Every structure is written in C-alpha cells, then in structure tokens.
Amino acid sequence: MAGSATPATQALVKGRIAHRVHSYEHDPSSASYGTEAVDALAAGLGLDPAQILKTLVIKTADGKLAVAVLPVPEKLSLKAAAAALGAGKAVMADQAEAQRSTGYVLGGISPLGQRKKLPTVIDSSAANWDRVLCSAGRRGLEIDLAPADLVRLTAAVLAPITAG
C-alpha cells in the first residue's frame, strides 16, 4: 500500500511477519482516536471492536516509560499494568514525553517500531483472537496481524490489564 511505510510496518517486514495494513480517513476533530478506528474499520472488516487495540504509554513508579496495549472499548487498570511489569504503581505518561520517546504522535503511537523500545504489556484478551489490529504509527493507519506475532515482536508480557 502506497504511503503505508512507517517504522512499525518496516519492523514487520524486517521480522517477516504476515500482516495487512488498513487505512481510513482520519478526522482531525475526532475526540477519540481509538473509537475513530473502531468506527471506521470494525464493521467493514467483520471485526469485534475488542480486536482493535489501543496503545497507551505509562510511567512506572521508578520513572520509566512502558507501553500498555488493550482493546479500544476497555479502560486501562494502571494498577494491573504496573503489576504485570513488576512495578509498584503507574500513571499515564505525559503526552509530550510519550511522543518523544516513541517517535509517534498521539493517536498514532504503535507498539511496534518505536524510537526507544519500551517494556510492553498486552491485555491477555488479545490471545482470544486469530487477528488483532493496532496502530501502524500514523493516525488513520492500522496493522492487522496475529496476536502472537505482536507479542513476540514487542517482547511483551500478556496479562489482564483492563479495569473491571
């Protein structure tokens, strides 16, 4: 797909990971990037909204950044994410710091191909699907791949990290 090369898609090609890239027209006035992706792609691709994942950057108690990947419709349990990463607690990272560390803009932060590879936890529900979507590193661009490949390429821990 023309114009779909990002550090995330390049990481998949380099790792010889089977994937597809899906694009949609990003609305700059959108209040929620994840909901926008679900609305644009889920029905058309025959996906459950829980198969579309969002990438959140968190900061652990020791001041280090990490990544939490979970279904768009769910809320992150910072306590569960921190525990999965072996940290006492975590807070949401500062937006500017998240962008600077990953090399991506908000709404386009991918768990793959980050400027600085961060410790990653993926919600264990991702393993229930044969395929999931996550940001390809640009607003309006999503990567479709097997959850096991996402876990392997990010060296992620799988754990229940949703609230409720």
Backbone as JSON Lines, residues from 0, in Angstrom:
{"i":0,"aa":"M","n":[0.85,-1.18,0.0],"ca":[0.0,0.0,0.0],"c":[0.89,1.23,0.0]}
{"i":1,"aa":"A","n":[0.68,2.09,-0.94],"ca":[1.5,3.3,-1.06],"c":[1.28,4.19,0.16]}
{"i":2,"aa":"G","n":[2.36,4.75,0.66],"ca":[2.25,5.68,1.78],"c":[2.05,5.01,3.12]}
{"i":3,"aa":"S","n":[2.19,3.67,3.19],"ca":[1.94,2.99,4.46],"c":[3.23,2.61,5.17]}
{"i":4,"aa":"A","n":[4.38,2.98,4.62],"ca":[5.65,2.64,5.29],"c":[5.85,3.54,6.5]}
{"i":5,"aa":"T","n":[5.93,2.91,7.65],"ca":[6.21,3.59,8.91],"c":[7.24,2.72,9.63]}
{"i":6,"aa":"P","n":[7.85,3.2,10.69],"ca":[8.76,2.32,11.45],"c":[8.06,1.03,11.9]}
{"i":7,"aa":"A","n":[6.77,1.1,12.21],"ca":[6.02,-0.09,12.63],"c":[5.9,-1.1,11.5]}
{"i":8,"aa":"T","n":[5.51,-0.64,10.32],"ca":[5.36,-1.58,9.2],"c":[6.73,-2.08,8.75]}
{"i":9,"aa":"Q","n":[7.74,-1.25,8.84],"ca":[9.09,-1.68,8.48],"c":[9.58,-2.77,9.44]}
{"i":10,"aa":"A","n":[9.23,-2.66,10.72],"ca":[9.61,-3.68,11.7],"c":[8.95,-5.02,11.36]}
{"i":11,"aa":"L","n":[7.72,-4.97,10.88],"ca":[7.02,-6.2,10.5],"c":[7.65,-6.84,9.27]}
{"i":12,"aa":"V","n":[7.99,-6.02,8.29],"ca":[8.64,-6.53,7.08],"c":[9.99,-7.14,7.45]}
{"i":13,"aa":"K","n":[10.77,-6.42,8.24],"ca":[12.08,-6.9,8.66],"c":[11.97,-8.21,9.43]}
{"i":14,"aa":"G","n":[10.94,-8.33,10.27],"ca":[10.73,-9.54,11.05],"c":[10.01,-10.64,10.29]}
{"i":15,"aa":"R","n":[9.7,-10.38,9.02],"ca":[8.98,-11.34,8.16],"c":[7.67,-11.79,8.8]}
{"i":16,"aa":"I","n":[6.94,-10.82,9.33],"ca":[5.67,-11.08,10.0],"c":[4.53,-10.84,9.01]}
{"i":17,"aa":"A","n":[3.67,-11.83,8.85],"ca":[2.5,-11.68,7.98],"c":[1.58,-10.62,8.58]}
{"i":18,"aa":"H","n":[1.2,-9.66,7.75],"ca":[0.32,-8.58,8.23],"c":[-0.36,-7.92,7.04]}
{"i":19,"aa":"R","n":[-1.38,-7.15,7.36],"ca":[-2.05,-6.31,6.37],"c":[-2.14,-4.92,6.98]}
{"i":20,"aa":"V","n":[-2.15,-3.92,6.12],"ca":[-2.3,-2.54,6.57],"c":[-3.65,-2.04,6.07]}
{"i":21,"aa":"H","n":[-4.41,-1.45,6.98],"ca":[-5.71,-0.88,6.64],"c":[-5.65,0.62,6.91]}
{"i":22,"aa":"S","n":[-6.23,1.38,6.0],"ca":[-6.26,2.83,6.22],"c":[-7.7,3.32,6.22]}
{"i":23,"aa":"Y","n":[-7.89,4.45,6.85],"ca":[-9.19,5.12,6.86],"c":[-8.91,6.61,6.94]}
{"i":24,"aa":"E","n":[-9.9,7.39,6.6],"ca":[-9.75,8.84,6.61],"c":[-9.82,9.34,8.05]}
{"i":25,"aa":"H","n":[-8.7,9.85,8.55],"ca":[-8.66,10.39,9.91],"c":[-9.36,11.74,9.96]}
{"i":26,"aa":"D","n":[-10.23,11.9,10.96],"ca":[-10.93,13.16,11.17],"c":[-10.19,13.95,12.25]}
{"i":27,"aa":"P","n":[-9.55,15.05,11.9],"ca":[-8.78,15.82,12.89],"c":[-9.59,16.3,14.09]}
{"i":28,"aa":"S","n":[-10.92,16.36,13.95],"ca":[-11.75,16.81,15.07],"c":[-12.19,15.65,15.96]}
{"i":29,"aa":"S","n":[-11.75,14.44,15.66],"ca":[-12.14,13.27,16.44],"c":[-11.67,13.41,17.89]}
{"i":30,"aa":"A","n":[-12.57,13.09,18.82],"ca":[-12.25,13.19,20.24],"c":[-11.52,11.95,20.75]}
{"i":31,"aa":"S","n":[-11.7,10.82,20.06],"ca":[-11.07,9.56,20.48],"c":[-10.51,8.84,19.27]}
{"i":32,"aa":"Y","n":[-9.19,8.74,19.21],"ca":[-8.55,8.09,18.07],"c":[-8.94,6.62,17.99]}
{"i":33,"aa":"G","n":[-9.01,5.94,19.14],"ca":[-9.37,4.53,19.14],"c":[-10.78,4.29,18.66]}
{"i":34,"aa":"T","n":[-11.72,5.08,19.16],"ca":[-13.1,4.94,18.74],"c":[-13.24,5.24,17.26]}
{"i":35,"aa":"E","n":[-12.48,6.2,16.78],"ca":[-12.49,6.51,15.35],"c":[-12.06,5.29,14.53]}
{"i":36,"aa":"A","n":[-11.02,4.59,14.97],"ca":[-10.55,3.39,14.27],"c":[-11.61,2.29,14.3]}
{"i":37,"aa":"V","n":[-12.22,2.1,15.46],"ca":[-13.28,1.08,15.58],"c":[-14.43,1.42,14.63]}
{"i":38,"aa":"D","n":[-14.88,2.67,14.67],"ca":[-16.0,3.09,13.82],"c":[-15.67,2.93,12.34]}
{"i":39,"aa":"A","n":[-14.44,3.21,11.97],"ca":[-14.04,3.17,10.56],"c":[-13.8,1.75,10.05]}
{"i":40,"aa":"L","n":[-13.36,0.84,10.93],"ca":[-12.88,-0.45,10.44],"c":[-13.64,-1.69,10.91]}
{"i":41,"aa":"A","n":[-14.15,-1.71,12.12],"ca":[-14.69,-2.95,12.69],"c":[-15.76,-3.6,11.82]}
{"i":42,"aa":"A","n":[-16.81,-2.87,11.51],"ca":[-17.9,-3.47,10.75],"c":[-17.46,-3.88,9.35]}
{"i":43,"aa":"G","n":[-16.73,-3.01,8.69],"ca":[-16.29,-3.3,7.32],"c":[-15.38,-4.51,7.21]}
{"i":44,"aa":"L","n":[-14.61,-4.78,8.25],"ca":[-13.69,-5.92,8.24],"c":[-14.26,-7.13,8.98]}
{"i":45,"aa":"G","n":[-15.47,-7.0,9.5],"ca":[-16.09,-8.09,10.23],"c":[-15.4,-8.38,11.55]}
{"i":46,"aa":"L","n":[-14.96,-7.35,12.22],"ca":[-14.23,-7.5,13.48],"c":[-15.08,-7.09,14.67]}
{"i":47,"aa":"D","n":[-14.82,-7.72,15.79],"ca":[-15.37,-7.29,17.06],"c":[-14.55,-6.06,17.47]}
{"i":48,"aa":"P","n":[-15.17,-5.01,18.01],"ca":[-14.39,-3.84,18.44],"c":[-13.24,-4.2,19.39]}
{"i":49,"aa":"A","n":[-13.37,-5.29,20.15],"ca":[-12.32,-5.71,21.08],"c":[-11.07,-6.22,20.37]}
{"i":50,"aa":"Q","n":[-11.15,-6.44,19.06],"ca":[-9.98,-6.87,18.29],"c":[-9.1,-5.69,17.87]}
{"i":51,"aa":"I","n":[-9.62,-4.49,18.05],"ca":[-8.87,-3.29,17.7],"c":[-8.26,-2.75,18.99]}
{"i":52,"aa":"L","n":[-6.93,-2.68,19.0],"ca":[-6.2,-2.35,20.22],"c":[-5.68,-0.93,20.21]}
{"i":53,"aa":"K","n":[-5.64,-0.34,21.4],"ca":[-5.05,0.99,21.56],"c":[-3.74,0.84,22.31]}
{"i":54,"aa":"T","n":[-2.83,1.76,22.07],"ca":[-1.51,1.76,22.68],"c":[-1.4,2.97,23.59]}
{"i":55,"aa":"L","n":[-1.2,2.72,24.88],"ca":[-1.08,3.79,25.85],"c":[0.32,3.75,26.48]}
{"i":56,"aa":"V","n":[0.91,4.91,26.65],"ca":[2.22,4.99,27.27],"c":[2.01,5.39,28.73]}
{"i":57,"aa":"I","n":[2.62,4.6,29.61],"ca":[2.5,4.83,31.05],"c":[3.89,5.06,31.64]}
{"i":58,"aa":"K","n":[3.91,5.59,32.85],"ca":[5.17,5.8,33.57],"c":[5.07,5.04,34.88]}
{"i":59,"aa":"T","n":[6.05,4.18,35.12],"ca":[6.04,3.39,36.35],"c":[6.63,4.19,37.51]}
{"i":60,"aa":"A","n":[6.49,3.65,38.71],"ca":[6.91,4.36,39.92],"c":[8.39,4.75,39.89]}
{"i":61,"aa":"D","n":[9.2,4.0,39.16],"ca":[10.63,4.32,39.08],"c":[10.94,5.37,38.01]}
{"i":62,"aa":"G","n":[9.88,5.93,37.4],"ca":[10.05,6.99,36.42],"c":[10.3,6.52,35.0]}
{"i":63,"aa":"K","n":[10.24,5.21,34.77],"ca":[10.48,4.66,33.44],"c":[9.18,4.53,32.66]}
{"i":64,"aa":"L","n":[9.27,4.74,31.35],"ca":[8.11,4.61,30.49],"c":[7.9,3.15,30.1]}
{"i":65,"aa":"A","n":[6.65,2.8,29.85],"ca":[6.28,1.47,29.39],"c":[5.03,1.62,28.51]}
{"i":66,"aa":"V","n":[4.66,0.54,27.86],"ca":[3.52,0.56,26.94],"c":[2.48,-0.45,27.4]}
{"i":67,"aa":"A","n":[1.22,-0.04,27.37],"ca":[0.09,-0.92,27.65],"c":[-0.77,-0.97,26.4]}
{"i":68,"aa":"V","n":[-1.09,-2.18,25.95],"ca":[-1.88,-2.38,24.74],"c":[-3.13,-3.14,25.13]}
{"i":69,"aa":"L","n":[-4.3,-2.57,24.83],"ca":[-5.56,-3.16,25.26],"c":[-6.66,-2.83,24.27]}
{"i":70,"aa":"P","n":[-7.78,-3.57,24.34],"ca":[-8.88,-3.3,23.41],"c":[-9.41,-1.87,23.56]}
{"i":71,"aa":"V","n":[-9.72,-1.24,22.44],"ca":[-10.22,0.14,22.44],"c":[-11.41,0.33,23.38]}
{"i":72,"aa":"P","n":[-12.4,-0.59,23.4],"ca":[-13.57,-0.33,24.26],"c":[-13.28,-0.39,25.76]}
{"i":73,"aa":"E","n":[-12.14,-0.91,26.15],"ca":[-11.83,-1.11,27.57],"c":[-11.05,0.06,28.17]}
{"i":74,"aa":"K","n":[-11.07,0.12,29.49],"ca":[-10.28,1.11,30.22],"c":[-9.08,0.39,30.84]}
{"i":75,"aa":"L","n":[-7.96,1.08,30.89],"ca":[-6.74,0.52,31.45],"c":[-6.78,0.54,32.97]}
{"i":76,"aa":"S","n":[-6.39,-0.57,33.59],"ca":[-6.15,-0.6,35.03],"c":[-4.65,-0.33,35.2]}
{"i":77,"aa":"L","n":[-4.32,0.88,35.64],"ca":[-2.92,1.23,35.85],"c":[-2.27,0.3,36.88]}
{"i":78,"aa":"K","n":[-3.04,-0.09,37.88],"ca":[-2.53,-0.98,38.92],"c":[-2.17,-2.35,38.32]}
{"i":79,"aa":"A","n":[-3.04,-2.89,37.48],"ca":[-2.79,-4.19,36.85],"c":[-1.62,-4.11,35.87]}
{"i":80,"aa":"A","n":[-1.54,-3.02,35.11],"ca":[-0.43,-2.86,34.17],"c":[0.9,-2.76,34.91]}
{"i":81,"aa":"A","n":[0.91,-1.99,35.99],"ca":[2.13,-1.85,36.79],"c":[2.55,-3.21,37.35]}
{"i":82,"aa":"A","n":[1.6,-3.95,37.9],"ca":[1.91,-5.26,38.47],"c":[2.47,-6.2,37.4]}
{"i":83,"aa":"A","n":[1.89,-6.19,36.21],"ca":[2.36,-7.06,35.13],"c":[3.79,-6.73,34.71]}
{"i":84,"aa":"L","n":[4.16,-5.47,34.89],"ca":[5.51,-5.02,34.52],"c":[6.47,-5.07,35.7]}
{"i":85,"aa":"G","n":[5.99,-5.55,36.86],"ca":[6.84,-5.66,38.04],"c":[7.09,-4.33,38.73]}
{"i":86,"aa":"A","n":[6.19,-3.39,38.51],"ca":[6.32,-2.06,39.13],"c":[5.26,-1.91,40.21]}
{"i":87,"aa":"G","n":[5.55,-1.09,41.2],"ca":[4.6,-0.87,42.28],"c":[3.34,-0.17,41.83]}
{"i":88,"aa":"K","n":[3.52,0.86,41.01],"ca":[2.36,1.58,40.51],"c":[2.75,2.28,39.21]}
{"i":89,"aa":"A","n":[1.74,2.85,38.56],"ca":[1.98,3.55,37.3],"c":[0.96,4.66,37.13]}
{"i":90,"aa":"V","n":[1.33,5.63,36.34],"ca":[0.43,6.72,35.96],"c":[0.52,6.86,34.44]}
{"i":91,"aa":"M","n":[-0.42,7.58,33.87],"ca":[-0.34,7.86,32.44],"c":[0.87,8.78,32.21]}
{"i":92,"aa":"A","n":[1.61,8.5,31.16],"ca":[2.78,9.32,30.84],"c":[2.34,10.67,30.28]}
{"i":93,"aa":"D","n":[3.18,11.65,30.44],"ca":[2.98,12.95,29.84],"c":[2.93,12.77,28.32]}
{"i":94,"aa":"Q","n":[1.99,13.44,27.67],"ca":[1.81,13.25,26.22],"c":[3.07,13.6,25.43]}
{"i":95,"aa":"A","n":[3.71,14.69,25.75],"ca":[4.92,15.1,25.03],"c":[6.03,14.07,25.23]}
{"i":96,"aa":"E","n":[6.15,13.56,26.45],"ca":[7.17,12.56,26.74],"c":[6.89,11.26,25.98]}
{"i":97,"aa":"A","n":[5.61,10.88,25.89],"ca":[5.23,9.67,25.15],"c":[5.58,9.82,23.67]}
{"i":98,"aa":"Q","n":[5.28,10.98,23.11],"ca":[5.57,11.21,21.69],"c":[7.08,11.23,21.44]}
{"i":99,"aa":"R","n":[7.81,11.89,22.31],"ca":[9.27,12.0,22.16],"c":[9.92,10.62,22.25]}
{"i":100,"aa":"S","n":[9.51,9.81,23.2],"ca":[10.12,8.5,23.4],"c":[9.79,7.52,22.28]}
{"i":101,"aa":"T","n":[8.54,7.53,21.83],"ca":[8.13,6.55,20.81],"c":[8.44,7.0,19.4]}
{"i":102,"aa":"G","n":[8.49,8.31,19.18],"ca":[8.69,8.82,17.83],"c":[7.39,8.93,17.05]}
{"i":103,"aa":"Y","n":[6.28,8.71,17.73],"ca":[4.96,8.77,17.09],"c":[4.12,9.88,17.72]}
{"i":104,"aa":"V","n":[3.1,10.35,16.98],"ca":[2.17,11.34,17.52],"c":[1.02,10.64,18.22]}
{"i":105,"aa":"L","n":[0.39,11.32,19.15],"ca":[-0.79,10.77,19.82],"c":[-1.82,10.38,18.77]}
{"i":106,"aa":"G","n":[-2.46,9.24,19.01],"ca":[-3.42,8.73,18.04],"c":[-2.75,7.9,16.96]}
{"i":107,"aa":"G","n":[-1.44,7.88,16.97],"ca":[-0.68,7.09,16.0],"c":[0.45,6.33,16.67]}
{"i":108,"aa":"I","n":[0.44,6.26,18.01],"ca":[1.5,5.54,18.71],"c":[1.29,4.04,18.5]}
{"i":109,"aa":"S","n":[2.29,3.4,17.95],"ca":[2.25,1.97,17.71],"c":[3.11,1.26,18.74]}
{"i":110,"aa":"P","n":[2.74,0.03,19.1],"ca":[3.61,-0.73,19.98],"c":[4.86,-1.23,19.25]}
{"i":111,"aa":"L","n":[4.87,-1.08,17.94],"ca":[5.97,-1.57,17.1],"c":[6.78,-0.41,16.53]}
{"i":112,"aa":"G","n":[8.06,-0.64,16.34],"ca":[8.9,0.34,15.65],"c":[9.12,1.64,16.4]}
{"i":113,"aa":"Q","n":[9.06,1.58,17.71],"ca":[9.25,2.8,18.5],"c":[10.7,3.25,18.47]}
{"i":114,"aa":"R","n":[10.91,4.54,18.59],"ca":[12.25,5.11,18.62],"c":[13.09,4.44,19.71]}
{"i":115,"aa":"K","n":[12.5,4.31,20.89],"ca":[13.15,3.63,22.01],"c":[12.2,2.51,22.44]}
{"i":116,"aa":"K","n":[12.65,1.26,22.3],"ca":[11.78,0.13,22.64],"c":[11.47,0.13,24.14]}
{"i":117,"aa":"L","n":[10.2,0.17,24.44],"ca":[9.76,0.25,25.84],"c":[9.2,-1.09,26.3]}
{"i":118,"aa":"P","n":[9.32,-1.4,27.6],"ca":[8.68,-2.61,28.13],"c":[7.19,-2.54,27.8]}
{"i":119,"aa":"T","n":[6.63,-3.67,27.41],"ca":[5.25,-3.69,26.91],"c":[4.44,-4.78,27.59]}
{"i":120,"aa":"V","n":[3.19,-4.44,27.92],"ca":[2.23,-5.41,28.41],"c":[1.01,-5.33,27.49]}
{"i":121,"aa":"I","n":[0.56,-6.49,27.05],"ca":[-0.62,-6.58,26.18],"c":[-1.71,-7.3,26.95]}
{"i":122,"aa":"D","n":[-2.91,-6.76,26.9],"ca":[-4.03,-7.4,27.61],"c":[-4.2,-8.83,27.11]}
{"i":123,"aa":"S","n":[-4.34,-9.74,28.05],"ca":[-4.42,-11.17,27.72],"c":[-5.6,-11.5,26.81]}
{"i":124,"aa":"S","n":[-6.61,-10.65,26.74],"ca":[-7.76,-10.92,25.86],"c":[-7.35,-10.94,24.39]}
{"i":125,"aa":"A","n":[-6.23,-10.32,24.04],"ca":[-5.77,-10.31,22.64],"c":[-5.52,-11.73,22.15]}
{"i":126,"aa":"A","n":[-5.11,-12.62,23.05],"ca":[-4.82,-14.0,22.66],"c":[-6.07,-14.78,22.27]}
{"i":127,"aa":"N","n":[-7.25,-14.23,22.56],"ca":[-8.5,-14.9,22.21],"c":[-8.84,-14.79,20.72]}
{"i":128,"aa":"W","n":[-8.14,-13.96,20.0],"ca":[-8.46,-13.69,18.6],"c":[-7.4,-14.29,17.68]}
{"i":129,"aa":"D","n":[-7.8,-14.58,16.44],"ca":[-6.82,-15.04,15.46],"c":[-6.08,-13.86,14.85]}
{"i":130,"aa":"R","n":[-6.69,-12.67,14.93],"ca":[-6.04,-11.46,14.43],"c":[-6.52,-10.26,15.23]}
{"i":131,"aa":"V","n":[-5.62,-9.3,15.36],"ca":[-5.94,-8.04,16.04],"c":[-5.4,-6.9,15.19]}
{"i":132,"aa":"L","n":[-5.88,-5.7,15.46],"ca":[-5.37,-4.52,14.79],"c":[-4.77,-3.59,15.84]}
{"i":133,"aa":"C","n":[-3.68,-2.94,15.46],"ca":[-3.08,-1.91,16.31],"c":[-2.57,-0.81,15.39]}
{"i":134,"aa":"S","n":[-2.23,0.3,15.97],"ca":[-1.77,1.43,15.16],"c":[-0.53,1.06,14.37]}
{"i":135,"aa":"A","n":[-0.5,1.55,13.14],"ca":[0.66,1.34,12.27],"c":[1.65,2.5,12.39]}
{"i":136,"aa":"G","n":[1.38,3.42,13.31],"ca":[2.31,4.52,13.52],"c":[1.89,5.82,12.89]}
{"i":137,"aa":"R","n":[0.65,5.89,12.46],"ca":[0.13,7.11,11.87],"c":[-1.39,7.11,12.08]}
{"i":138,"aa":"R","n":[-1.95,8.27,12.37],"ca":[-3.4,8.35,12.51],"c":[-4.04,7.92,11.18]}
{"i":139,"aa":"G","n":[-5.04,7.05,11.28],"ca":[-5.73,6.57,10.09],"c":[-5.07,5.36,9.45]}
{"i":140,"aa":"L","n":[-4.13,4.74,10.13],"ca":[-3.42,3.58,9.59],"c":[-3.31,2.51,10.67]}
{"i":141,"aa":"E","n":[-3.8,1.31,10.37],"ca":[-3.8,0.21,11.33],"c":[-3.14,-1.02,10.73]}
{"i":142,"aa":"I","n":[-2.46,-1.78,11.58],"ca":[-1.83,-3.04,11.2],"c":[-2.72,-4.18,11.68]}
{"i":143,"aa":"D","n":[-2.94,-5.14,10.82],"ca":[-3.74,-6.34,11.1],"c":[-2.75,-7.51,11.16]}
{"i":144,"aa":"L","n":[-2.65,-8.16,12.33],"ca":[-1.69,-9.25,12.48],"c":[-2.13,-10.23,13.54]}
{"i":145,"aa":"A","n":[-1.45,-11.36,13.62],"ca":[-1.74,-12.35,14.66],"c":[-1.25,-11.83,16.0]}
{"i":146,"aa":"P","n":[-2.04,-12.01,17.06],"ca":[-1.62,-11.51,18.37],"c":[-0.29,-12.11,18.84]}
{"i":147,"aa":"A","n":[-0.03,-13.37,18.51],"ca":[1.24,-14.0,18.91],"c":[2.42,-13.28,18.27]}
{"i":148,"aa":"D","n":[2.24,-12.8,17.04],"ca":[3.32,-12.05,16.38],"c":[3.53,-10.7,17.06]}
{"i":149,"aa":"L","n":[2.43,-10.06,17.47],"ca":[2.55,-8.78,18.17],"c":[3.3,-8.97,19.49]}
{"i":150,"aa":"V","n":[2.95,-10.02,20.21],"ca":[3.61,-10.31,21.49],"c":[5.1,-10.58,21.26]}
{"i":151,"aa":"R","n":[5.4,-11.39,20.27],"ca":[6.8,-11.76,20.02],"c":[7.64,-10.55,19.6]}
{"i":152,"aa":"L","n":[7.1,-9.75,18.69],"ca":[7.88,-8.62,18.17],"c":[8.09,-7.52,19.2]}
{"i":153,"aa":"T","n":[7.17,-7.38,20.13],"ca":[7.3,-6.36,21.18],"c":[7.95,-6.91,22.45]}
{"i":154,"aa":"A","n":[8.19,-8.22,22.48],"ca":[8.7,-8.9,23.69],"c":[7.79,-8.59,24.87]}
{"i":155,"aa":"A","n":[6.49,-8.61,24.62],"ca":[5.51,-8.21,25.62],"c":[5.18,-9.32,26.61]}
{"i":156,"aa":"V","n":[4.67,-8.88,27.74],"ca":[4.06,-9.74,28.73],"c":[2.57,-9.72,28.43]}
{"i":157,"aa":"L","n":[1.91,-10.87,28.5],"ca":[0.46,-10.94,28.39],"c":[-0.12,-11.0,29.79]}
{"i":158,"aa":"A","n":[-1.07,-10.12,30.08],"ca":[-1.68,-10.08,31.41],"c":[-3.02,-9.36,31.32]}
{"i":159,"aa":"P","n":[-3.95,-9.67,32.22],"ca":[-5.2,-8.92,32.25],"c":[-4.95,-7.51,32.79]}
{"i":160,"aa":"I","n":[-5.13,-6.51,31.95],"ca":[-4.82,-5.12,32.38],"c":[-5.99,-4.17,32.22]}
{"i":161,"aa":"T","n":[-7.18,-4.73,32.0],"ca":[-8.34,-3.84,31.87],"c":[-8.99,-3.64,33.23]}
{"i":162,"aa":"A","n":[-9.65,-2.51,33.38],"ca":[-10.37,-2.2,34.63],"c":[-11.76,-2.79,34.56]}
{"i":163,"aa":"G","n":[-12.15,-3.52,35.56],"ca":[-13.5,-4.05,35.61],"c":[-13.63,-5.37,35.11]}
